[in-house]
Structures are given as C-alpha cells and as structure tokens.
C-alpha cells in the first residue's frame, strides 16, 4: 500500500493562526465585513456549532455546519474546505475537488480562512497532526476519491517517532475529527508512554474515530554502586609527626581530633556529631592530660547512622498542559559519616599525643527506579472531549524500574595513632565506621487507559463518564507492574559491634488499567 507523508521534512504539523489574518474583535466588523478574519469557532450565517468548521468563509447554501458530515453534502464544496487525495493529488494543486492536495500538510497550509479538510481514501497518511490556536481546523475522512461522496472509509493517520497521533492545543473553537483512525508512534526509549490523541485547553469531538496507542516501555532500574573506595578511612596522625587533626579526604567533615601537646595537653574531640551515639561509649572525646593514659587515651568515634529508605512512587503519575508524566521513586538516603576518634593527651612535657583517626564515610543511597511507560488512547487536559461512535484501543503498559541497593559505608582505620613517646603521651582513638546507604524506591507501573483526563469529564455517546474500569468502546491492555524496592546497603562491619545497615526502600505504586480515569 502506498504511504503518503504529512510533511516532506517533519513528523508533526503545526497549524496556528492563519498567516495574514487578524482576529475580529466586534460584531460590527463582522456585519460590515471590514475585519479580515472571524475568530475560529465564531458563528456565521446562522451559526457553526462545530466551531472549527467553516473558519472565516461564508456557509454555503443548504449547508448546516452543525450536521454530521455524512448528512451534509452541501458543506462538501470547494468554498468551504480543502480536499486531499493521497493517491491522486498533488500539493502543487489548488486543493479543490477536481484538483486535490496530496497531503494533509498541504491542505492545512492552504486553508485561506476555511476551517475544514476533507480526506478521501484510507491512505495511510504518515506523521503526527498538530492543531493549535485559532487556526485549528477540523479533519473529515470517509470520502470516495473522485466523486467525493461519503462512504465511511476511515483515513489512517499514523504518527512516527513516538509522537502523538493527533495533538490539539489552545483551539478557540470545537475541533472535529470524523471518520479517521489515529495511531500513535511506536516508543522505544525506556519508560516512554504511547499516546494516541492529546487535547489541551480545547474542545474536541471524535466522531466515528478509532484511536490506537502503542505499548508503554519498561522503566529504568537503578544501578547498584560499586563498593566505597578506599575501603578504609585513613589512620590518625602519629604524635611523632606532630599529632595534628586528621581529615578524611573523602568526607571532609569527619575529622580525628588533634593530639595534646605543650600548651594544650588535652586531646581534641573528634568530629562529626552523631546522635544517637553507637556504640554507647564511642563519644569521640579527647584524652585528658595529667601523667597517666588511664584518662589520656582518645575515645573511639561513633558509627555513622543508617541511610533512610527511598520512597517508592506514590501514584501512577500526573497530567498537565505538557502531557502525561509517570511517577518515579526517590533515591535512598545516604548513610551518615562516622565520627572521628578523639586525640590522645600529653602525659608529660615534651610529649605529643596521637590524633584520632578520621571516621569512615557514609555509603551513598541506592538509585531510584523510574516509572513504566503508559499506553493511553486519549489524554484530555482542561478540555471538552466528546466521543460519538468511536473506539479506543490501549495496549500493555510498562513495568516500573526497580530501586537499587544502597552502598556500604566506609570502614574505619585498622590501628590507633601512636604518640611520639609512650612515656610522655597517649594514643588517639579510632574513628567510627560509616553508615550504609538506604535502598532506592521503585518506580510506578504504567497505565493502560482509554481516556485519562483532568478537568471536565469526557462524554461518550451522550453520557458523561467520570470513571470506568471497563467500557464497551474501550479495549485495554495489562497495567504495568510496580518497580521493586532497593535493599538497604549491607553493614560495612559485621563483627561486633556491627555498623549500621541502610534501610530498605519501598515499592512503587502498581499500574492500573481503566477505560476512563481522572488523573491523580
């Protein structure tokens, strides 16, 4: 089957306010024909209930703009629309019945104040259709090429490159799609959603339309980090080297206290403050000078606290003026840095105590899982959506990504820092072990839905539908499974007293499959 392109170089068509046409601002200019354009959706010659139909041109004799196009042959004339024949037309043509355009893109660029495009045959017509602003036109398929009589054959509109099949934004009048089939472009990137039709801030009527969304793809799982390097914190500074404070270069707030010396005989306390202290006697206090190391040894530093749990995605996603956004998990909390050990005291004049060792760094939190992609036939944001005799098809949604495991904390040093003279000074304490990171939260599973809306509930065959798990006009796929929680990082030190392991993350929200749902 021959395929026809919407555009020669782009995948999407943008139709804004017609070039060179100004908007009418009063009934007076309409009545005396002194303004160059009537606002899209404005009534003329008895009114235009479909808004977008008719544009700025006069309604032809015998044409009822509010009538179904299959019953309104008097409206299917050159003065009221542009004609498209993908098999026999050319975009160099005038766009009349006898000289039709080849592509819808060509027709949209030649509206000249008309608000309708008539398409014959099935096509397919490749590329996405975007109708925006006051120049948004209605598109009618269902016609026989040549005779332009109505036979109901649906014109196939197929998006490419993962885009919307049809996007309608900011249209000032009612846009009608009649007797067409719309197919979303296939998505391939991780966590991508496939959406057939997106309408935002507009009024859209789908009349005898089939809309098909593709499958959503699986979300991205967090990747577990490699072990913390270096594996251990640096040793304290020996008294022989001056007993100065020892900073951990990988987490510079963790500092072993300086050793005591002439003028400041007491050892300095280790830094980072940790609460609650663990083990209970590991306060990181500096030793006290005074001729004995019974009280002069630096106290070991407290172990770092556990990293907090990464939260799983709380719901399936949200809808705004830019489209659908699935819900991701959150990154796990980082483990706390271990406290530096206290500095050793000076016992007698001339001695320099060893500094405390720096504490081990906390492990990083586990990466989050991202949302699974959704399969949604129609998205409606703050719009008026009406379906008449239409069918919607969604496919399987993607699974949410899993959260990653938290990273182990860094171990403390192996040995205490010795003084410069065992007779005149005391050793510093050992720094605490870093806490391990918390697990990442899982992403939400994707949505399989006929309609997801925010604002006014859609009307399907005359009845408003606020929510429905199933509907005769909607075919659904499977919802996306939730992304799993990431486990907390293992304790860096497992021998007693063991260091703190990270907390496990939580699972993401499970996806849903609904014919009609209001966005969270």
N, C-alpha and C positions, 0 to 999 in steps of 0.2 A: 504494500500500500504506500502510495506517495505521501510524504510528510511535508508540511508547509511550516515555515518559520514565522513566528510572530515578528521578529526583527532580524535584520541581517547581522547585527553585531552584539546585541544584548539579549539577556534572558528575560528581562522584565520590561513591561510597557508602563510608562507614566503618563497619565492624561491629566493635566492641570487645567486651569482656566484658559479658555481659548485665546490664542495669540491675537492681540489687536482688539479684543473686545472688552469693553468696560461694563461694570455691573450697573443695572438700573437701580435707582435709589428712590423712585416715587412712581405712583400710578399715573401721574400726569405725563411723564416722559414715555411711558408705555402707550398711553392712549393716543398721544400725538406723534408717536413714532420718531421721537427726537433722540432717544438714547440708543446706544449701539448694541446693547445686549440686555436681555432679561435674565434675572438670576436663575441659575439652574434649579429646577424644581418649581419655578413660578408658573401659575396657571395662565393660560392664554386661550382665547376664543372658546370660552365655555369651560376651561379648566383642564388640568392634566394631572389626574390622580396619581400617576406613577412618577411624577416629579421629574426624574431624569429623562423620560421620554419626551421627545419633541424639541428640547433645547430652546433656541431662540426663534425658531421659524414658526410660521402660521400653521395651525392644524388644517390638514387637507379636508375638503368637502367630504362628508359622510364618515369621517374618521372619529371614532370615540377613543381618545387616548387611554381611558381607564379600562377599556375592554381587553380581554385576553387576546394576544396577538393572533391566535388561531381563528378567532372570530372577527377579526378586524382587518380584512383585506384592503379596505380603503386607506389604511395607515401605511401599507407597504408600498410606498411610492418614492420616487427619486427626491422629491422636495422635502421629505420627512426623515430620511435615513440614508446611510451609506451602505452599499452592498458588497459582499465578499464571496468570491467563488475560488476556493483554494486550488481547484483543478483547472479551471478555465480562465481565471482572472489574471490581471497584472497590476502591480502597484503604480504603473505609469498611466493606468486608465482613470477615468473620471469618477468611478465608484457608483455608477448608475446600474440599473437592472441590466441594461444591454451592454454596459462596459464596466464590469465589477472590478474591484480591487482583488489582489491575490491573498493578502494577509490582513488580519485584524489590525496590525500595527499601521498599515497603510490607510485603513479606513478611519482609525482614530485620529490620524494626522490630517484628515481631510473633512472633518465634521462640518466646518463652516457654519456653526450655530445649530446644526442638527444634533439631537440627543440620542439617536438610535443607530445601532449597527445590526444589519441583517446578514446572517451567515447561512450559506447553503451547503449541504453535504456533511459527511462525518469528519472529513479531514484525515488524520488528526492534525491539529494546529499546535506546534511545539512552542514552549516558552510560558512564562508566567504573565498574567494580566494584572496590571495595577491601575486602578481608577481612583483619582484623587481630586479633591477640591470641587469647585463649582463646575468644572468641565467634565465631571464623571458622566459617562454615557451608559445606557442600557444596551445589553447584547442579547440578540434573539437568534437562536438556531431554529432548526425544524423546517427548513425550506428546501424545495426541489430546485436544483440549479437549472437555469434557463427560464423556466416558467414562473419561478418564484411563488409557486403555490405551496401551501402548508401541507407537510406530510408527517411531521413529528420526529424526523431523523435528528438525533442529537449531534451537535457539533462537538467534537472531542478537543478539549483544551488541556494540554499536558504541560506541566511545569518541568523545568530542568534544573539541575544543580542544587537540589534540596530546597528550592524556594516554594513560596505559596503558589497554589494553582491560580487563585484569584485573591487580590488584596484591594479592599475598598476603604479609603480613609478620608475623613472630612468632607464627604459628599453633601451638598446642600439640599439635594432632592432625593427622592426614592430611586435607587438604582435597582433595575430588574435584570436578572439573568434567567432566561427562559429557554428550555429545550436545549440544554448543553450538558455535557459531562465534564467534570473538573477532576483532574488527577494531580496530586501533589508530587513534587520532585522527590526522587529517592534520596535518602540521607545516609551518609556513610561515617561521618565523624562520631566519636564517642559521645554518648549522652544526647545526641541530636533528636529533635522531635520532627515529625512529619505532620504538616497541617494543610488541609485542602483549601479552605477559604478562611481568610481573616478579615473581619469588618470592625472598624474602629471609628466611633463618632459619626456614624452614618445610619441610613435606613436602607436595608437590603431585602429584596424579595427574591426567593429562589422558587421558580415555577417549573415543575417537571424537570428538575435538575438532579443529576447523580453526582455526588462528591465522594472521592476516594482518597483516603490518607494512606501513606505507606507505613511500614513498621518503624517503631522507635528503636534506637540502638542502646546498647548496654552502657551504663555509666562507667566512669573511671574509678578503679580501686586504688587506694593509697599504697604507696610502695614503702616497704619496711626499710628503715635506715640501717646502714652498717654500724658496727659496734663503735662506741666512742673511742676516739684516738686523740692523744695517747691513752692507754688503758688506765694508767695511774696518775694521780696528782704528783707534782714534784716534792721532793724531800725539803724539810726545813733547812735554814742556813746554819751551818755549824758555828759554834762560838769562835772557833779558830779563824773563821772568815768574817768575823765581826758581829755575828748573831742578828743581822738585820731582818726586818719583816719579809716574809716570803709570799709573793703574789702568784696565784695560779694564772698563767697567761691565757688559758682557755676560758676562764670566767673570772675576770679581774676583781670582782667584789669579794672573792674568797681569799682571805689573807691569813697566813700564820703570824701570830704575834711575835714581836722582836724580843730577843733575849735581854735579860738585865745586865747592866754593866756599871762602871763607876759613874756616880751621879744619879743613875736610875736603876737601883739594884733589883727592883721587881720586874719580872717578865710582863710583857704586854698581852692583853687578851686577844684571842683570835676573832676574826670577823667572818662571816655573815651571821646575823642574829637568826636563830632558828627556834620556832615555837610550834609544838612542844619539843622540849629537849629530848633527844633519844641517842644512845641510852641515857638513863636518868642522871648519871653523874658526868656526862660528857658536856661540860659547860664551856669549854674553851678558855677557861680562866688562866691568867698568867701566874707563874710561881712567885712565892713571897721570899725575899732575901732574908738572911739572918743567920748564916753559919751552918745551916743544915739543909739537905734536899728533902727532908720529910715534908715540908710545905713548899719547897722551892721548885719542884718539877712542874712543867707546864701541863695543864689538863687537856685531855683529848677533846677535839671539837665534835659537835653534834652532827648526826647524819642529816642529810637533806630530806625534805618532805616529799611525799609521793606526788607525781603528776596527776592532775584531775582528769576525769573522764571526758572524752569528746562526745558531744551530744549528737545523736542521730537526727536526721532531717525530721522536723516536727509534723510536716504535712507534705502533700504531693507537689505543691507549687503555688504559683500566683500568676494572675493575668493583669497586664496593664496595657497602656497605649502602644507599647513596643512589641507586645506579643506574650507568649507563654514562657514562663521560666520555671523549670523544675527546681526542687529543693535539695540542697546539698547538706551533708553532715558538717560537723565542725572539727577542727584539729584538736587532738588531745592536748592537755596541759603539760607544760614542761616540768620535769622533776626539779626540786629545789637543790641549790648548790649546798655542799657540805660546809660546815663552819671550820675555819682554820683552828689549829691547835694553839694553846696558849704558849707564850715564850717561857723558857726556863729562867730562873732567878740567878743573880750573882750571890755566891755564898760569902766570899771574902774579896777584899780589894784586889783589883787586877784581873779578876775572872770575868768572862763574858758568857752568859747563858746561850744555849742553842735556841734558835727561833722555833716556833711551832710550825708544823707542816701545813701547807695550804689544803683546804678541803677539796674533795672531788667535785666536779661539775655535775649538775643535774642532766639527765637524759632528755632529749627532745620528745615532744609529744608526737604521737602517730598521726600520719596524714589522713585527711578526711576522704570519704567516698563521695562522689558526685552523683547527681540524680540520673536515673534512667530516662531515656528519651520517650516521649509520648506519641501516640497516634490519635490525632484529633481531626475529625472531618471539618468542623466549623468552629472557629473562635469568634466570639462576639463581645466586644468591649464597649460599654456605654453606647449601645446601638439598638436600633429597632430591627429585629430579624424576623422574617415571616417565611415559612416554608409551605408551599402548596404542591401536593402531589410529588414530592421529592423523596429521594432515598439517600441515606448517608452510610458510608462504609468506613469503619476503622479497623486496623489490624492490631497485632500484638504490640504491647509496649515493652520497653527495655527494662532490664533489671538495674537496680541501683548499685553503685560501686561500693565495695567493702572498705571500712576503715582499716588503717594499718596499725600494726603493733607498735607500742611505744618503745623508745630506745632505752637501753640500760644506762644507768648513771655511771659516772667515772669512779673508780676505786681510789682510796687514799694511798699515801705512800707506804713503803714497806718498813722503814726504820725511822726512829726518832732522830732529831738533830742533836748531835753530841756537843757538849760545851768545849771551850778551849782548854779547860783544865778541870779534870774531875774533882780536884781538891778545892777549887775556887768557884765553880759554877755548876748549874744544873741543866739537865736536858729539857728540850721543848716537847710539847705534846703532839700527838698525831692528829691530822685533820680528819674530819668526818667524811664518810662515803656519800657520794651524790645520790639523790633520789632518782628513780627511774620514771620515764615519761608515761603519761596516760595514753590509752588507746584512742584512735580516731573514731569519729561517729560515722555510721553508714549513711549513704545517700538514699533518697526516696525512690521507690519504684515508679515507673512511668504510668501514665493514664491512657486507657483506651476508651475513647468517648465519641459520641456523635456530635454533641454540642457542649462546649464549655463557655459559660457566659459570665459577665459581671455587669450589673445594671438591670435593665428590663429583661424579664423572662421572654424567651422566644415563643412565637405562636406557630403551632404545627397543625395544618389543616383546620384552621379556625379556632383552635383552643390554645390558651396559654399553658405552657408546661414548665413548671418551676424546677422539678427534679423527677427523674425517672430512671430506674435501673435498666429497664428494657422498654422498647417501643417498636411498634410494627414497622416503622420506617427506618429503623437504625439496625445495622449489623455491627457487632463488636468483636474484637479480639480478646486476648488474655491480658490482664493487668500485669504490670511489672513487679517482680519480686523485690522485697526491700533489700538494701545493702546491709551486710552484717557488720557488727561492731568489731573494732580493733581491740585486741587484748592489751592490757597494761604491760609495760616493759618489765621483764624479769628483774628481781632484785640483783644488784651488782655483786653483793656479797651474800652468800648463802650460809656461811658458817656463823655460829652465834657470836655476837649478836648480829643477825641478818639485817641488811639495809632495807629500805622501803621500796617495795614494788609499785609500779604505776597502777592506777585504777583502770578497769576495763571501760571502753566506750560503750555506747548504746546503739542498737539497731535503728536504721532509718524507717520511715513510715512506709507501709505497704502500698503499692499502687492500687488503683481502682479501675473498674470497668463499668461505665454508666452511659446510658443513652443520652441523658441530659443532666448536667451538673453545674451548680453555681460555683465559681472559683472561690477557693478559701480566702 
